[in-house]
């Protein structure tokens, strides 16, 4: 037997489960109406109580919103489900239905497994679990790469230009892997809130165009490809500039001690590399001033919009993309 709170927040009852179902059918109460068992003080939504009773095996009369038919977004066939969420798989075709269950790793594995699946819907839990795990893995990989490259460069095992190439290549790989990982789950997350997945494609298109138009990729290429990173203190170009600097002081390199000559060549090499980095920075500043950077007026608001949409809760019930994994019956 149960009491429920009426519109005046006054306990009404007691009523049996069958009587509550009849009141629900009549529209006197709703699934959100708070109810509690006789002698208890834990008030819960009536929908939760009926769902728990159904899961416990009690034979309930027909209750709107507790059990109902939904169509699989993959095979289109209908099956019976409960209000608490979709089953793990479609009973007809066996497709993953992104049920609202499991922890971070399970949801990350689910997003990884379905990375190129664009049908159906995904909950906030699935999307943000994938984002969190990916960000942790990304930071660990980035830190390991930076430490490795710095160690090799300091120990003269790798040239600075080569380090730039390796770092840029690793960055591109990470970006492409993130696109592949999040493409499907982002599209399904938009489906879950009633938006088209083409907004994800638009953001990617504008983002890539923004990067190329801004000249960021060409600047990295120019910096890494500069021959200055292949120079050392014995390079002819470094020797030539060192001789010119010595001549400005009415000296020749032969007038210097071996230590002085080495230090002069080392300073010339450092100056050449500084000029290369400065040239790269200036190219970046020029790209920022480019009229093409007006693409940012479109890109950033679009990214902010997508971020906000990813934070929204699932739309209840079914839409044209399939039933909600979290609220399949509304």
N, C-alpha and C positions, 0 to 999 in steps of 0.2 A: 504494500500500500504506500502511496506517495501523496505529498502535499505539493501544490504548485503556487507560485506567486502571481496574483492577478495584477491588473493594470495599476491598482493602488498599492502594490507591493505587500498585499496581505495574504498570508497562507490560506489556501483553499483546499478542502479535502477532508478526509483522505479518499484517494481514488486508486483503483486497481490499474494495472498496465492497460487492460482492455478499455477501461473507461477513459484513460488519458488518450488512447489512440482514437476513440470515438470523438472526444472533444477536439482533437487535432483535425480529424476529418471535417468537423463542423466549422472549423475556423475560429473556435473560441480561444484556443491557444496556438502557439507556433513551436517550431523546433528550438527556438531561442529562449522560450519561456523557462525560467529557473524552477527546478523541482528538487525535492529531497525525500528520502524514505522516512516513514514514521519513526520517530525516535532519533533521527539523524540530523545533523546541522551542516552537512556538506551539500550546498546548493550547486547543482550542475544544470547546464542546458538540457532540456528534454531530449533533444536529438542525441546527445551523448549517452543519456541513460538508456534510450531505446536501442542505440547501436550496441552498447555493452550487453543488453539483454539478448539481442539477436545473436551476438557472438557467443554468448553462453549457451545457446541452443534453445532458447525459449521460442515458442511458436507464436509470433505476433500476427495480428490481423494486418491487412494492407495499410501501410503508413506512407503517405507522400514524403519523398525525400530521404527515406531510410534505405529502401531497396528500389532499384529501377533498372531499366534497360539503357545501355549506352552502346554506341557503335565504335568499333575499332578503327582508328585512323589509317590503318595499313590494309586490312582486308575488307573493311566496310561491314562486316557481320556484327550483329548485336549480341550482347551477352548481359547477364544480370550482375550487378555490382552493388556494393553497399556505400552508404554515405561517407564512411570513414576513409575511403580512398580506393583507387583502382587495384586490381591484383597485379602481381609481378609481371605476368605475361598474358597475352590474349589467349583464351582457351581454344580459339579456332586456328590461328596462324602461328602462335607462339612468339609473336613480336614483343619486345620489351616495351612496357607501357609507362616506364619511369614512375613507378610507385613511390609515394612519399614515405620512404623508410631507409634505414641504414645510416651509417656514420660518414665521416669525411672521406675516408679512403674508398668506401663502397661507392659513394657518389662520384668521386674523382675517376674511379675505374669505369663507372657507367658512362660518364662524359667522354672518356678516352675511347671506349668501345664504340660509342655512337657518334664519333667526332664528325663524320660526314653524312649523318642521317638528318634530313631537313624536314621530315614529316613528324607530326605529333607535337607534344608540348613538354616542357621541362619546368620544374618548380624552382623557386629561389634557392632552396636547399641544395639542389643538384648543381646549379650554376655557381653559387658562391663557394661551395666546397671545392669545386674544380679550380676556381680562381685562387683560393687560399693555398691549396697544396702546390699549385703551379708557381705561385710567387715565392714560396719557401724553397722549392727546388731551383728556381731561377737565381735566387740570391746565393745559394750554396754553389751553384755552377759558376756564377759570375765571380765570386770571391776566389774560388779555386783557380780560375783562369787568370785573374789579375795577379795573384800571388805567384803563379807559375811563370808568367811572362816577365814580371819584374825580376824574379830570381834569375832567370836565364839571361836577361839583358844586363843586369848588374854584373853577372859573372862572365860577360863577353861571349856567351854561347849563342846569342841571337842578336841580329841587327835591329835597331829601333824601327826601321821601316818594315821589316818582317813582322815585328811585334804588332805594328799597326794593322798590317794585312790579316794576321791571325785573329786579332781582336775584332776587326770589322767583319771577318768571315764568321766568327762565332756569334756575333750580334745578329747577322743576317739569318743564320741557322736558327737561333732562338726565336727571332721574330716569325719566321716561316712556321716553326713548330707550334708557336702560340696561335697563329692564324688557323692552322689545321685543327688544333685541339678545340679552340673556342668557336670555330665557325658554326658547327652544327648545334652546339648547346646554346649559342647566342640566338640563332634563328628560332630554335624551339622555345627559348625564354620569351622572345617577342611574341610568338604564337600564343603563349600562355597568358599574356596580358591583352591579347586581341589585336596585335600589330603585325604587319607584314614583315617577313624575314628579309625582304629586299632592302630594308633600311640598313641592315648590316653590310650588304654589298655596296650600298651608296657610301657609307662611312669609310669602307676600305678603299674604294675607288678615289674618293676625294683625298684620303690620307696619303696614298701612294703618289697621287698627282701633286699634292702639297709638298711632299719630300723632294721629288724630282725637280719641281718648279723652283723650290727654294735653293736648289743647288747643293744640298747637303751631301748627297752621294758622290757627286763629281768632285767636291772639295776633299772628301776622304781619299778618293782615288789620286788626286793631285798630290796630296801630302805623302801618301804611302809610296807613290811611284817616283817621287823626287830622288834624283841620283845622290843627293847629299847624304842619304842614310847608308849609302854604300861606301862613302869615303872613310878613311882612317887617317892617322897622323902622317902616313907615308904616301898618301895619294898625291898625284901630280898637281891637282887643283889646289890642294891645301898647301903644298910646297911653294907653288907660284905666288899665292896670296901672302904667305909668310915672308917670302923674299921681297915682295913689294913693301910690306910693312917695315922690314929691316932697312930697306933702302931709304925710307922716309926719315930714318934717324941717321942717315949717312953711314950705314953699316951694311955688311953682307952677312949671309948666314954663316960663312966660314969664320967671321969674327966672333961669333957667339960660342959659348961652351956647349957641349952636348946637352947638358941639362937645360940651359936657356933656350936652345933650339927646339928641344922637345916641348917645353912649356909654351913656346910661341906657336908651334904647330897645333898643340892641343887647344889653345885659345882660339885659333883660326877655325878649327873644326867645330868648336862650341858655338862660335858666332854664325857660321854657315847654317847649323841646325836651328839656331834661334831664329834666323831670318826665314827659314822654311816654315817654322811654326807660325811666325808672325804673318807671313804671306797667307797661310791657311786661315788664320783668324780674320784677316782683312777680307778674304773671299767670302767668309761666312757673313761678315757684316754687310757686304754688298748684296748678298743673296737675301738678307733680311729686308733690305730696302727695295727689293725687286717688286714691281707691280703684281707679279704672280703670287706674292705672299698674301694678297687679298683673299686667296683661297681659304686662309685661316678664318676669315669672317664666316665662312660656311662650315669649315671642319670642326672648330671648337664647339660652337653651339650644338652641332649634330652629335658630337661625342658626349656632351653633357646630357642631351636628351636621352641617348641610349643608356647612359649610366643611371639616370632617374628611372627609366623603364625597367631596368634590371632589378631595381629595389622594390618594385610594386609587388603586391601579393597576387596570387593566381586569380584569374577571373573564374567565378563559380560556374559550374555546369559545363555544357558542351558549346563549342563554337565551330567554325568551319574547319578548324585544324584538329578537332577531336575533343574528347572529354578531358576535363581537368583531372590531373593525377591526384590533386589534393582535395578538390571539392567536385567529384564527378557528377553529383546529382543536385548541385546548387546549394 
